[in-house]
Amino acid sequence: MNRAALFLVACALGGLGGALGSMVGHSFGKGGLWAGGIFGGFLASMLIARIALWRRWVVRSQYWSTVLGTAIGFLLACAVTVNTLSSPVGPILSTFLIGVGAVLGTIRAPSLSER
């Protein structure tokens, strides 16, 4: 498994998913902006795990734990971003939490039949 590649893909796509989701949600007002960003991040979490499965960075039994780890990392990144909006450094660096969540989600050992 290439954890460095998973980390980079998760950071990039997780941030992009949240940004695109908030752009789409903005047309529904301020509440839509937040809901769209979170929904976009969750969709990106599933896409990241699917890419990891396709690239064989994870095995099928690790798919949902990767989705969960990425989604939790995204929620933590959201919390950091909301509290550091006065500076661009916090929101940018918070995307690292998405990558860390994805990598931590893959720690679950694959089943014996999938090794």
N, C-alpha and C positions, 0 to 999 in steps of 0.2 A: 504494500500500500504506500502510495506516495503522499505522505501527510503534508509536506510543504506545498505541493500543488493544490491539495484540497484546501489548505489554509488560504492560499492566494485567491483561488476561485471563490471561496465563501466570502472573503472580504469584499471582493469586487462585485459579485452578483448580489450579495446581501444588501450592500449599500445602494446599488442600482435599483433593486426591487423596491426598497423603501422609498427612494426618491421618485421613481416612476409612479408608484402607488399613491404617494401624496400629491403628485401633479394631477393625476386623474381625479382623486378625491377632492381636490381644491374646488372643482366646479360645483360641489355640493355644500360649500361653506367651510367654516373653520372646523367643525366636527368631522366633516368628510375628509378634510386634509389629514387629520390624525388617524381616522379609521382607515383611509386609503393607504397611508404609509405603513400601518401595521399589517393590513391585509396583503399589501405588496411584499412585505418582508416575509410573511408566512408562505406565500406562493414561491418566493425565491428560495426559501428553505427546502421546499420539496424539489425544486429544480436543481439545487446544489446537490442534494442527495442522489437524485436521478443521474446527474452527470458523473458523480463519484462511482455510482454503480456501473454506468456505461463504460467508464474508463478503467474499471476494475480496481479502483482504489479502495473500495469496500466490497464485501460480499452481501448477498441478498439478506442474510439474517441481521446485518448491521444497518440496513436501510432506515428503519424507523427510529433507531437510536440516533442515527446521524441527523435525521429530520428534527428530532426533539432537541438534540444538542444545539443545532444551528438556530432553531426557533428561540430557545432560551437565551442564547448568545445575542440574538437580535433584540429580544426584549430588554436585556441588560444594556445593549447599545442605545436603545430608545431612551432609557432612563438617564444615561450619561448625557446624551444629546440634549434632552429637554433641560437638564440642569446646567449645561455649559453653552447655551446658545449665544452668549455675549462674546464668545471667542470662537474662531473657526477651528482651533486646535482640538477641542473636545469632541465635536461631532466627527471630525476626520479620524481621530485616533480611536473613537468608539467602534469603528467598523472592525477593528482588530478583535473585538469581543465576539463578533460573528464567526470569524475564522477559528478562534479558540474553542468556541462552542461546538463547531463542526468536528474539530479534531478530537475533542473530549468525547463526543458522541460515538466516535469509532473505536473507543477503547474496549467496548464490549467484545469479548472474544468470539470469533466465528464458531459455528458448530463444527464438529469433527467431519461431517460429510462435505462441508464447503471449503475445507482447507486445501 
